[in-house]
Amino acid sequence: MLGYTRYREKIGPTYRQDRAEKGGKAMSRSVNYAQGPSHPCPRCGEQVPAGADRCPSCGQPLCPECGATVGEHWSNCVACGAKRDLFCPECGGVVKPRDRICPHCGVSLEAGLDRKPALPRAAPQPSTPAPTLGQRAPACAVCGRQDETLRLVVFPYVFSVVVMTSRQAFSGVWCRKHRNRYWVLSSLITSLAGWFGFPFGLIYTPLTLLKLAQGGEQPLGQNQHLLQVLARHKLRAGDTAGAIRCLEEALRLGDDGASQRRLLNLYKKHPLSSQEPNPRLWPLFVAILGAVTLGITIGLLDYAIMSGFSILFGEGSSILLTILSWTPWVTLIFLGGLGIGQIVEWALRRTSCRQKELGLALAVVLALVALYGTQQGAAIADYVWWLLYGEPTNGFLYNLFLGWFTLTTGGALWLADQVASGNASGTIYLVLFVVATVYYLTTSVRAANGIVRWQQTLATIRARGKPAQARILQRGWLAIGAVFVCLTCSLVSLPILGTATFITENAVRMKQIADLHEQGQVDQAVAELEALVAENPDLVIVRSSLGASYAMRGQFEQARRELEIATNLQPESGVPHALLATVYYFLDETDLAKQELRQAEELGQDDETTQIVLGHAYQYMRRFAEAEDHYRKATELDPEDAEAQQGLARAYAAQGKYEQALATCNRALELAEDPTDAYVTLGHVHIQREDLDAAWAAFSAAREATPGDASAHAGLSRVHFLRGEVAKSLQEAEEAVRLDPYNRLAQENVALARHALGDLDLALEAAQEAVRLNPQADTAYYVLGLCYRDSDQRDKAVQAFETFLDLYWDRAYVREWKAEAEAYLMEQK
């Protein structure tokens, strides 16, 4: 909570009125005070502003709700029962009774809380600005540093002595430097001195280490608030760059709409601050070197400590000595896990990595390198010990060869030797090594996931309006990833194979989903896509396909959600923008649709799929000349694409260019492996030419090519209706609905046939479904108007016919419908 939050409304007017009616001068006075701008002080009689909690003249504490006198430290007013707030004694910010640290300034609250803020609460003079919380910024409790690394954190630790186990914690607001110091200190205390208490030391120590491995307790909400407050202070001080860094770190803790909006505004005002850093390769090598150094250091220290332990205690066999002998190794491995997490975070931040697969590959490689380094360090230490205190009598060249062999493969041999020892120590070592492997991998992968997700969030905000820059950065990162994979292929071969298997499997599943769409099984296709999204939420093609499928079912809000996510995941792709433009048009949000169309046109100039989807979008919007341009561009990019030829034929027919439309349909028939869709397109072209016999022949050919094609049956239904064969039209239409209940033309034909047969209830139901599936289709509103007209629902009929005329575009067989609608509207006027 920012600023002075003096009062909270706890007692409603009804409660106060009830108390007043029961009697009591104080409550009667409270009702009067609530109605006026001021009231007299019960102690000195001077006027007090309404809502004040203290008399400005005599200083008497008052209830801000009813104006009654209260004690300095009363938690509630005895007159009205209103609860009073608690304030930090340092900065005056509102705090909760359970807070140990002030979320505003970071001061410890162990000494107690105030019932009034530290700053004066009297109304300020006109010449004096009102006091605010912004006069004091959060700072590190040790060094006073005020930057984006500040965090409110609690580091628990365990200390045990035989049967006594104590659990304590370090807590405070610290910068990264001092936070890491307390982190390491609590880890050292717990891992070294936590085990030696029976029985609770053996219980609490691993639990505490697990908590420390997760970075201690860092309340996300309070830390986000702390960084937002610090950002506001930095903005007031003119440090825009510092404010941006604070807001970026706030987003690292979790998605926050307020921080995103503020950060986006700052990026817009200061474009240079939103520039993406160029991808760099050298941090990867530095990270690998750091992981190797970390592991070798752990191995060297462990060997040195164990050698000293052996000298001091010999070969002890007691439980206490056994625990004591393994404690240094556990401590070093634990601290190494903390270090490897920091290295992963540093490397991914330096390289601005936003590719999840590459980030995870790097995390796994660094974890395995560091873990292997622990064995390599022990082998090197053993070799050095042998050189110093052993008897190397085989000559210099032999010793040199042995040293080289130790540096290259000594770690593997050391681990094998420990495991193959056959004693209890070897078994314990193997178990602990497996646990350490899981711990290193978990820590590094968790760090990589957090950083990559954060980088993706920042990149999404930065890339708004900068698709070209996003493409350049993505290509740069792909190049870096290729180099990195080539250099570390021996360590990441399994992740690469897993990724290849993942891509192949998803390609097969997407093909199966496309086949389901072709068969009219839209619901099953949507279920498969939802399962794919749950498994792979960052796949843009899956999100886009799911959005398109939702739109086919008339679920435009769900389609909007999925397509907006897809455009955020890959803003440089034109297809999601074109699909989103179509959905916005169906939702009657024309401005957003135009914006998405512009982006799709800019991004997809050389992409055939984007051009086809743009053609579909303009076709839906009845902008047929622009649809023709995009379909033609798609045919130029790929002259062998049958779908582009079919779209071009529909655009020609809509503009009355029937000869060109027929020629293009014939071209599509030559190119298509499955001629069904091409025959359906040809049938609709013939309907617009008023050649019903040719249309019937085309739709029949489509039905023969694919007997279960709903579009073919819907086309035949329309031909039968235009011929006056209502019963046959209804039969074909119902078959089309059975095959694909989301076919809008089939629903229209059912409504037309049912209306002609006098079944108005079923006709109205089908007409409403047709409008739901495509709220911008003119003929659907005509059918709906007919149903409302014959059901004596005149107002709804007028509205439906007016919408039909607004959406109307010229076709020969629809002109009679237009005249009928206009005549009805004239009669109603």
Secondary structure as UniProt FT lines:
FT   HELIX           13..21
FT   HELIX           25..35
FT   STRAND          38..40
FT   TURN            42..44
FT   STRAND          47..49
FT   TURN            50..51
FT   TURN            56..58
FT   STRAND          61..62
FT   TURN            64..66
FT   TURN            72..73
FT   TURN            78..80
FT   STRAND          86..87
FT   TURN            89..91
FT   STRAND          94..95
FT   TURN            97..98
FT   TURN            103..105
FT   TURN            110..111
FT   TURN            126..127
FT   HELIX           133..135
FT   TURN            141..143
FT   TURN            148..149
FT   STRAND          151..162
FT   STRAND          164..174
FT   HELIX           176..193
FT   TURN            198..199
FT   HELIX           200..213
FT   TURN            214..215
FT   HELIX           220..236
FT   TURN            237..238
FT   HELIX           240..253
FT   HELIX           257..269
FT   HELIX           271..274
FT   HELIX           282..313
FT   HELIX           319..351
FT   HELIX           356..389
FT   HELIX           396..419
FT   TURN            420..421
FT   HELIX           424..462
FT   TURN            463..465
FT   HELIX           467..487
FT   HELIX           489..518
FT   TURN            519..520
FT   HELIX           522..535
FT   TURN            537..538
FT   HELIX           540..552
FT   TURN            553..554
FT   HELIX           556..569
FT   TURN            571..572
FT   HELIX           574..586
FT   TURN            587..588
FT   HELIX           590..603
FT   TURN            605..606
FT   HELIX           608..620
FT   TURN            621..622
FT   HELIX           624..637
FT   TURN            639..640
FT   HELIX           642..654
FT   TURN            655..656
FT   HELIX           658..671
FT   HELIX           676..688
FT   TURN            689..690
FT   HELIX           692..705
FT   TURN            707..708
FT   HELIX           710..723
FT   HELIX           726..739
FT   TURN            741..742
FT   HELIX           744..756
FT   TURN            757..758
FT   HELIX           760..773
FT   TURN            775..776
FT   HELIX           778..790
FT   TURN            791..792
FT   HELIX           794..807
FT   HELIX           812..814
FT   HELIX           815..828
//
